[in-house]
Amino acid sequence: MMANLREFSPRWHDTALPTSSEWGPTTYECVVRYLRERRPREQLAEIRAASAALRSALEEHFTISDVLLEVGDERMGGRGRRGGSFVG
């Protein structure tokens, strides 16, 4: 069962918009202020750029075999390249 928003994060609860009533001018002002101050579209663009740079770096320095071997290691309880003898 999902936790109550208040239990999950007091900050989110305190700043969440009401969903049980109609949104009036106060809510509209809150949304406009959020969009102006936090600039979520710009934040998403920055996150996308950082993700693309990270992906590029990973692809440049690791092969798919490296990645799959690490995933296999975790599934084998830590055995493999780092955790002891590789069974495979």
VEXDREN-2710 file (C-alpha; in Angstrom, 1 decimal):
% VEXDREN-2710
k/r/px/py/pz
1/MET/0.0/0.0/0.0
2/MET/1.3/3.5/-0.8
3/ALA/2.3/5.7/2.0
4/ASN/0.3/8.8/2.8
5/LEU/1.9/11.8/1.2
6/ARG/2.5/13.3/4.6
7/GLU/4.4/10.2/5.7
8/PHE/6.4/10.1/2.5
9/SER/7.7/13.7/2.7
10/PRO/6.5/16.5/4.9
11/ARG/7.8/19.1/2.4
12/TRP/5.8/17.5/-0.4
13/HIS/2.7/17.5/1.7
14/ASP/3.1/21.1/2.8
15/THR/3.6/22.3/-0.8
16/ALA/1.2/19.9/-2.6
17/LEU/-1.7/21.4/-4.5
18/PRO/-5.2/20.4/-3.3
19/THR/-6.9/17.7/-5.3
20/SER/-10.1/17.4/-3.4
21/SER/-11.4/20.9/-4.2
22/GLU/-11.5/23.3/-7.2
23/TRP/-8.5/25.3/-8.0
24/GLY/-9.1/29.0/-7.5
25/PRO/-6.9/32.1/-8.0
26/THR/-4.6/31.2/-5.2
27/THR/-3.7/27.8/-6.8
28/TYR/-3.2/29.5/-10.1
29/GLU/-0.8/31.9/-8.6
30/CYS/1.0/29.1/-6.9
31/VAL/1.4/27.2/-10.2
32/VAL/2.6/30.3/-12.1
33/ARG/5.1/31.1/-9.3
34/TYR/6.4/27.5/-9.4
35/LEU/6.8/27.6/-13.2
36/ARG/8.6/31.0/-13.0
37/GLU/10.9/30.1/-10.2
38/ARG/11.7/26.5/-10.7
39/ARG/11.6/26.4/-14.5
40/PRO/10.8/22.7/-14.8
41/ARG/11.3/22.5/-18.6
42/GLU/14.8/23.9/-18.3
43/GLN/15.5/21.5/-15.5
44/LEU/14.4/18.6/-17.7
45/ALA/16.6/19.8/-20.5
46/GLU/19.6/19.9/-18.2
47/ILE/18.7/16.4/-16.9
48/ARG/18.5/15.1/-20.5
49/ALA/21.8/16.7/-21.4
50/ALA/23.5/15.2/-18.4
51/SER/22.0/11.8/-19.1
52/ALA/23.2/12.0/-22.7
53/ALA/26.7/12.9/-21.6
54/LEU/26.7/10.1/-19.1
55/ARG/25.5/7.6/-21.7
56/SER/28.2/8.8/-24.1
57/ALA/30.9/8.4/-21.5
58/LEU/29.7/4.9/-20.6
59/GLU/29.5/3.8/-24.2
60/GLU/33.0/5.2/-24.8
61/HIS/34.6/3.4/-21.8
62/PHE/32.6/0.2/-21.4
63/THR/31.4/-2.6/-23.7
64/ILE/28.1/-4.3/-23.4
65/SER/30.0/-7.4/-22.2
66/ASP/31.3/-5.3/-19.3
67/VAL/27.9/-4.2/-18.3
68/LEU/26.3/-7.6/-18.7
69/LEU/29.1/-9.2/-16.7
70/GLU/28.4/-6.8/-13.8
71/VAL/24.7/-7.5/-13.9
72/GLY/25.4/-11.3/-14.0
73/ASP/27.7/-10.8/-11.0
74/GLU/24.9/-9.3/-9.0
75/ARG/22.5/-12.1/-9.9
76/MET/25.1/-14.6/-8.8
77/GLY/25.3/-13.2/-5.3
78/GLY/28.5/-11.2/-5.9
79/ARG/30.5/-14.0/-7.6
80/GLY/32.2/-13.3/-10.8
81/ARG/34.7/-10.8/-11.9
82/ARG/34.8/-8.9/-8.6
83/GLY/33.6/-11.4/-6.1
84/GLY/35.6/-14.6/-6.6
85/SER/35.6/-17.2/-9.3
86/PHE/33.3/-16.8/-12.2
87/VAL/30.9/-19.6/-12.8
88/GLY/29.6/-19.6/-16.3
END
